[in-house]
Amino acid sequence: MSKTVLLVDDDSAVCEALAQTLELANLTCITAGAFVVAADHISAQFDGVIISDIRMPGRDGFHLLSHVRRIDPDLPVILLTGEGDIPMAVKAMGEGAFGFLEKPCAANELLAVVERALKTRALVLENRELRQMVDHGDPASRMLYGSSEQAQGLRRHVRRVAQAQGDVMIAGAQGTGISKVAEVIHLCSLRSKRPFIKRAAHDLDAAALAAAYDEGEGGSLFIDEISRLPAQSQLALAETLDGAPATRLIAGSTLDLSQELEAGRFHADLYYRLNVMPVRIPTLAERPEDIPVLFHRYVALAAEQSGQPAPLITPQLEAALMARDWPGNARALMTEAMRFVMGMTENDKQGQVDETLGLVAHLAQIEQSLIEGALRRAGGQASEAARVLKLPRKTFYDKCARYAIKPEDFRL
């Protein structure tokens, strides 16, 4: 919640006294002696509130209220009234003023009204941001691809974690897009307008860590491969988090931090702080149905970047891609898409259509490729392969028999 107050009063003594009261309450006060000065600070993006005297030479408090209402009807304006101005202030309330105070006003009355106004303003801006996400698609929808249950679950979890505002630990295999998920968490949070700072852990000493926190104030700091953070920096980071910094920490790791903790290579306090809101990114092997979705997006992106036409992606190619293990996950699939666009793939024949085959034969080829790929990833365990393909066990075995596939041939 913002703590900014725009104070408008032509009486410098009154203005100074009110500003002092506000600043003693840890509020940020911007003072203006006239409407023309205050107008420079008023916008629909202003996240604070306005306090204005009614009686001022030239353009008075009513003019200011009317100006604010035109720019943003939801921006709270609190009017200050003299002894004889109360009927005038009541009229102003009917025209949209948030409230009014009679001068001289007690500090507790002033601060109570200002606090209510600031909370109201924060809620209005938060709701606007949420509506904008719904209207235009939130960052999780735009940046995290896939239609599988795992992909949908990841997007839901990322949104919940983003709104919770606590420190976050993101775990995933190489190439799963840890950095991208970190950015999405930042963009889905109320800190999205503040800095998003990225740092590699391996060369981050205590001084560099402190500087990164300062640079990201009010926003988020992403530390990649947190397990490689030097021991002294781990201690410094744990102490920083104990101080409730203004910058949110988002950490990423391709290693299992619990094993690093057991081996004595990771600070215990830091581990338990980060493990409150963990996010795990599923591998492509866990969601093979997302591979064609991702590949189509990556091919379109590669074609746009290279100025090349996007080649035809056939069902045979999709099936061949789904049958592969992809230990490099999304990063490796992206590289494959770039090679495909440039005509450099080694498996071009997988994308070619045999015109002598009918539709049934084409579908059979695809089905066989999918079954073999699932068995390969499952190490020959037929039950696991059937589960991944969402097939009853009997149906799975029937299809294996049809294509002369022996699960034991895929056992490690």
Secondary structure as the mmCIF struct_conf table of DSSP 4:
data_model
#
loop_
_struct_conf.conf_type_id
_struct_conf.id
_struct_conf.beg_label_comp_id
_struct_conf.beg_label_asym_id
_struct_conf.beg_label_seq_id
_struct_conf.end_label_comp_id
_struct_conf.end_label_asym_id
_struct_conf.end_label_seq_id
STRN STRN1 THR A 4 VAL A 8
BEND BEND1 ASP A 10 ASP A 10
HELX_RH_AL_P HELX_RH_AL_P1 SER A 12 LEU A 24
TURN_TY1_P TURN_TY1_P1 ALA A 25 ASN A 26
STRN STRN2 THR A 28 ALA A 32
BEND BEND2 GLY A 33 ALA A 34
HELX_RH_AL_P HELX_RH_AL_P2 PHE A 35 ALA A 38
HELX_RH_3T_P HELX_RH_3T_P1 ALA A 39 HIS A 41
TURN_TY1_P TURN_TY1_P2 ALA A 44 GLN A 45
BEND BEND3 GLY A 48 GLY A 48
STRN STRN3 VAL A 49 ASP A 53
BEND BEND4 ILE A 54 ILE A 54
BEND BEND5 PRO A 57 ARG A 59
HELX_RH_AL_P HELX_RH_AL_P3 GLY A 61 ILE A 71
TURN_TY1_P TURN_TY1_P3 PRO A 73 ASP A 74
BEND BEND6 LEU A 75 LEU A 75
STRN STRN4 VAL A 77 THR A 81
HELX_RH_3T_P HELX_RH_3T_P2 GLU A 83 ASP A 85
HELX_RH_AL_P HELX_RH_AL_P4 ILE A 86 GLY A 94
TURN_TY1_P TURN_TY1_P4 GLU A 95 GLY A 96
BEND BEND7 PHE A 98 PHE A 98
STRN STRN5 GLY A 99 GLU A 102
BEND BEND8 LYS A 103 PRO A 104
HELX_RH_AL_P HELX_RH_AL_P5 ALA A 107 HIS A 136
HELX_RH_AL_P HELX_RH_AL_P6 PRO A 139 MET A 143
BEND BEND9 LEU A 144 LEU A 144
BEND BEND10 SER A 148 SER A 148
HELX_RH_AL_P HELX_RH_AL_P7 GLU A 149 ALA A 164
BEND BEND11 GLY A 166 GLY A 166
STRN STRN6 VAL A 168 ALA A 171
TURN_TY1_P TURN_TY1_P5 GLN A 174 GLY A 175
BEND BEND12 THR A 176 THR A 176
HELX_RH_AL_P HELX_RH_AL_P8 ILE A 178 CYS A 188
BEND BEND13 SER A 189 SER A 189
TURN_TY1_P TURN_TY1_P6 LEU A 190 LYS A 193
BEND BEND14 ARG A 194 ARG A 194
STRN STRN7 PHE A 196 ALA A 200
BEND BEND15 ALA A 201 ALA A 201
TURN_TY1_P TURN_TY1_P7 HIS A 202 ASP A 203
HELX_RH_AL_P HELX_RH_AL_P9 ALA A 206 GLU A 215
TURN_TY1_P TURN_TY1_P8 GLY A 216 GLY A 218
BEND BEND16 GLY A 219 GLY A 219
STRN STRN8 SER A 220 ASP A 224
BEND BEND17 GLU A 225 GLU A 225
HELX_RH_3T_P HELX_RH_3T_P3 ILE A 226 ARG A 228
BEND BEND18 LEU A 229 LEU A 229
HELX_RH_AL_P HELX_RH_AL_P10 ALA A 231 ASP A 242
TURN_TY1_P TURN_TY1_P9 GLY A 243 GLY A 243
BEND BEND19 ALA A 246 THR A 247
STRN STRN9 ARG A 248 SER A 253
BEND BEND20 THR A 254 LEU A 255
HELX_RH_AL_P HELX_RH_AL_P11 LEU A 257 GLU A 262
TURN_TY1_P TURN_TY1_P10 ALA A 263 GLY A 264
BEND BEND21 PHE A 266 PHE A 266
HELX_RH_AL_P HELX_RH_AL_P12 ALA A 268 LEU A 274
TURN_TY1_P TURN_TY1_P11 ASN A 275 VAL A 276
BEND BEND22 MET A 277 MET A 277
STRN STRN10 PRO A 278 ARG A 280
HELX_LH_PP_P HELX_LH_PP_P1 ILE A 281 THR A 283
HELX_RH_3T_P HELX_RH_3T_P4 LEU A 284 GLU A 286
HELX_RH_3T_P HELX_RH_3T_P5 PRO A 288 ASP A 290
HELX_RH_AL_P HELX_RH_AL_P13 ILE A 291 SER A 306
TURN_TY1_P TURN_TY1_P12 GLY A 307 GLY A 307
HELX_LH_PP_P HELX_LH_PP_P2 GLN A 308 LEU A 312
HELX_RH_AL_P HELX_RH_AL_P14 PRO A 315 ALA A 323
BEND BEND23 ARG A 324 ARG A 324
TURN_TY1_P TURN_TY1_P13 PRO A 327 GLY A 328
HELX_RH_AL_P HELX_RH_AL_P15 ASN A 329 VAL A 341
TURN_TY1_P TURN_TY1_P14 MET A 342 GLY A 343
TURN_TY1_P TURN_TY1_P15 GLU A 346 ASN A 347
HELX_RH_3T_P HELX_RH_3T_P6 ASP A 348 GLY A 351
TURN_TY1_P TURN_TY1_P16 GLU A 355 THR A 356
BEND BEND24 LEU A 357 LEU A 357
HELX_RH_AL_P HELX_RH_AL_P16 LEU A 359 ARG A 377
TURN_TY1_P TURN_TY1_P17 ALA A 378 GLY A 380
HELX_RH_AL_P HELX_RH_AL_P17 ALA A 382 VAL A 388
TURN_TY1_P TURN_TY1_P18 LEU A 389 LYS A 390
HELX_RH_AL_P HELX_RH_AL_P18 ARG A 393 ARG A 402
TURN_TY1_P TURN_TY1_P19 TYR A 403 ALA A 404
HELX_RH_3T_P HELX_RH_3T_P7 PRO A 407 PHE A 410
#
